Amino acid sequence: MARLVLICILFFFLATPAMALVGQEAYEIRTRDLISAEEISLGKYRGTPVYLVFFYTLCQPCQREMQRIVDNRYAFEQSGIQVIGIAMDRWEEDVKAYIKDKGIFFPVGLANPSIAMLYEDVRIVPFTYLIGGDGVVKAQYMGRIPDDKFSQMLEQVAP
C-alpha cells in the first residue's frame, strides 16, 4: 500500500506541471552561449518563434532529441524557428565537447540558478517549450517528442 501511495505522489509531482506554461508568456532566460560567449536571451528573439530544449548530454533520450534537431536543421531554418538549448550538465567543458562532436548549430547555454528556479517544471529531460514570436508558450513536452508530434509542434509556432 505504501508503495502505491509513493507511486501516486511521484506521478503527481512529475505529471502536474506538464501544461503549466502553455498560454502564458515564457520566462526570460539569460545565459551565455558556450561556443560564441554571446548572451542567450529570449527577449533577443522576440518576434521569432523559439524551440527551447532543456537537455543533459549523458541522457540517451536527450541525445536522440538533439540529433533529430541537428538532422532537421533545414526545416528549422526554412520555418524561421530559432532553436535554443539549455544544458542541465554541471561541467561547461563537457557540454562544449558535446556541441562540437554532435554538430549542434544553435546556441547552447548552461542552466544557471535563475533558469532552474524559473523553469522548475523541468524535472525530466529532454523538456521542450515551443514559444511563439509573441513570447507566449504555445506547447511544451516532457520527454522525447514522438516523431508524429514533432512536425505538428513545429507547425504550431511557425510564422
Phi, psi and omega in degrees: 000316180298325179295319179296318178297316179298317179297317179296318180295315178300315179299318180301312182290330180277324186268331186304314185281004189305330180242021188301323185258350182300128181090355179249162176291136179294146176289144179294142176240135175224116175206185179238147178293131185289339180265308184272343184069007175285154179292138171255124181213132177298325179301329179296333183256015178304132183097349179241132175297145183233135173254101185259117183238127174265134183209169176229129190297334181268357181278121182297316176300325177295318180299319178293321179294317179295321178295321178297320178297314179300316180295334181256024181309313182301317180297319178295314182295318181293327181272356177074024180264127178271125176267137174228131178251140174238112181277132180268008181289165180267326189253119181302316183298324178296318181291318177302315179298320179297315180302312182292318183293324185266357179070035181289127189259357186245163180294137178229129176236164175275143173294136177245174183304323181290322177295315180300322180289314181293319182256051182295343178291344182282090180250338179234133178244152000290152176226124187241137173242133173254118187245126179290167178300340178277359179088001182267136178289120181268329180200157173213152184217129178263125182095183180287133181286126177300147184307318183291336179269341184302305182291328177297318180294320179296323179295333180295331183248350181300137182291000000 
